[in-house]
């Protein structure tokens, strides 16, 4: 695919100062000449220390992986990595990157393009949509580690015949409200990244986008207006939570846990978390693929997840790639899905008996993953995400036509290097 000249970038964190090594790190050096591979991102996930230890044993002295701590939130993780990479810090080797960072980091020259041999190895037994999140300008810069998609969760006792369309969800919720039963429809609509995920799912399901594939031009159009009408419709429906504009994942989980919600759009962790939080609700919990937002059109879930990339400044790039491949083998993907709830990128893992037992909704997840979409792939993603979440907040104040025009202008300004972040 032909690429146009690159747009001016708006890089978030300043390129000043190098942060101290992470709390788990043995910075630089090695044991008797054994290369140390410093991993940043995902190292503190439940049970991941065992996977690191297993890979170090398998390496048999070829390298030693050391996990390093980062902030728990994605924005904090990105800020620390950007500061250190912009300063050319060579103590960073393997980067566990949010799937939205690829274009920005590749455009800045902070991560290595994979060789053809590495690309072949890194994409074997891997879902294509997850591979797409690791690409920029037709080049592969990472290997997918884990992924994620949201499902429609509902109370089976309240919804014995789950709707397949969004209009059906709203209609059933209104009927439940009239019967004085739990009725809330929960989505992530606070001013943060989760709101962008929800909006991107609706927009993509309608066939819309925000930027073109070159990220040089805004593509806000009538599909955007339709997506905004859906969000505004929920806010005005009488079946949204009173705290809709403050709802993040924990809040909509709590709406289901506290028996206020009949439906929520949320990630697969809901099942295992609900078993610990409210056993009665967990036993009554149903799930399905996301509803159609345009009748007859298959919904397109927004991808979450993490990719592994090799830092441009790593002193041990070959060993770093080998370490990444060990950390995300199908066997280790299965362990990660069971221990920390991070869904695998390898289709083969969805056939494992242990996975099927822990994830009875695996077939629905896999169906969604096969047609899932990334958020806008652009070096300007952080700016665009901030613009979207700010412009669309709160949902009750959306004016579909006017808000679409505001989005269009602000995103194009960002592309042109003229935008000021909200």
GIDA-V76849 format. One record per backbone hydrogen bond with DSSP energy under -1.0 kcal/mol. CO is the residue of the C=O (numbers start at 1). NH is the residue of the N-H. If there is no record, write none. Layout:
co:CO nh:NH
co:CO nh:NH
//
This chain:
co:22 nh:25
co:31 nh:34
co:35 nh:64
co:37 nh:66
co:38 nh:93
co:38 nh:94
co:39 nh:68
co:40 nh:96
co:42 nh:45
co:45 nh:48
co:48 nh:52
co:49 nh:53
co:50 nh:54
co:51 nh:55
co:52 nh:56
co:53 nh:57
co:54 nh:58
co:55 nh:59
co:59 nh:62
co:64 nh:37
co:66 nh:39
co:73 nh:77
co:74 nh:78
co:75 nh:79
co:76 nh:80
co:77 nh:81
co:78 nh:82
co:79 nh:83
co:80 nh:84
co:81 nh:85
co:82 nh:86
co:84 nh:89
co:85 nh:88
co:93 nh:311
co:94 nh:40
co:95 nh:309
co:97 nh:307
co:98 nh:101
co:101 nh:105
co:102 nh:106
co:103 nh:107
co:104 nh:108
co:105 nh:110
co:106 nh:109
co:110 nh:312
co:115 nh:119
co:116 nh:120
co:117 nh:121
co:118 nh:122
co:119 nh:123
co:127 nh:131
co:128 nh:132
co:131 nh:134
co:132 nh:135
co:134 nh:141
co:136 nh:139
co:139 nh:136
co:140 nh:114
co:143 nh:308
co:146 nh:306
co:148 nh:304
co:151 nh:266
co:152 nh:288
co:153 nh:264
co:154 nh:286
co:155 nh:159
co:164 nh:292
co:165 nh:169
co:166 nh:170
co:167 nh:171
co:168 nh:172
co:169 nh:173
co:170 nh:174
co:171 nh:175
co:172 nh:176
co:173 nh:177
co:174 nh:178
co:175 nh:179
co:176 nh:181
co:177 nh:180
co:184 nh:262
co:184 nh:263
co:186 nh:265
co:190 nh:192
co:192 nh:195
co:192 nh:196
co:193 nh:197
co:194 nh:198
co:195 nh:199
co:196 nh:200
co:197 nh:201
co:198 nh:202
co:199 nh:203
co:200 nh:204
co:201 nh:205
co:202 nh:206
co:203 nh:208
co:204 nh:207
co:210 nh:219
co:212 nh:215
co:217 nh:212
co:221 nh:225
co:222 nh:226
co:223 nh:227
co:224 nh:228
co:225 nh:229
co:226 nh:230
co:227 nh:231
co:228 nh:232
co:229 nh:233
co:230 nh:234
co:231 nh:235
co:232 nh:236
co:234 nh:237
co:239 nh:185
co:241 nh:244
co:243 nh:246
co:244 nh:247
co:247 nh:190
co:248 nh:252
co:249 nh:253
co:250 nh:254
co:251 nh:255
co:252 nh:256
co:253 nh:257
co:254 nh:258
co:255 nh:260
co:255 nh:261
co:256 nh:259
co:260 nh:183
co:260 nh:184
co:262 nh:155
co:263 nh:186
co:264 nh:153
co:266 nh:151
co:267 nh:270
co:268 nh:271
co:269 nh:273
co:270 nh:274
co:271 nh:275
co:273 nh:277
co:274 nh:278
co:278 nh:282
co:279 nh:283
co:282 nh:285
co:284 nh:156
co:286 nh:154
co:288 nh:152
co:292 nh:166
co:294 nh:297
co:301 nh:373
co:305 nh:99
co:306 nh:145
co:306 nh:146
co:307 nh:97
co:308 nh:143
co:309 nh:95
co:310 nh:112
co:311 nh:314
co:316 nh:320
co:317 nh:321
co:318 nh:322
co:319 nh:323
co:320 nh:324
co:321 nh:325
co:322 nh:326
co:323 nh:327
co:324 nh:328
co:326 nh:329
co:329 nh:333
co:330 nh:334
co:331 nh:335
co:332 nh:336
co:333 nh:337
co:334 nh:338
co:335 nh:339
co:336 nh:340
co:336 nh:342
co:343 nh:147
co:345 nh:127
co:346 nh:349
co:348 nh:351
co:349 nh:352
co:352 nh:356
co:353 nh:357
co:354 nh:358
co:355 nh:359
co:359 nh:362
co:361 nh:365
co:362 nh:366
co:363 nh:367
co:364 nh:368
co:365 nh:369
co:366 nh:370
co:368 nh:371
co:373 nh:303
co:376 nh:378
co:378 nh:381
co:380 nh:384
co:381 nh:385
co:382 nh:386
co:383 nh:387
co:384 nh:388
co:385 nh:389
co:386 nh:390
co:387 nh:391
co:388 nh:392
co:390 nh:393
co:394 nh:397
co:395 nh:398
co:399 nh:403
co:400 nh:404
co:401 nh:405
co:402 nh:406
co:403 nh:407
co:404 nh:408
co:405 nh:409
co:406 nh:410
co:407 nh:411
co:408 nh:412
co:409 nh:413
co:410 nh:414
co:411 nh:415
co:412 nh:416
co:413 nh:418
co:413 nh:419
co:414 nh:417
//
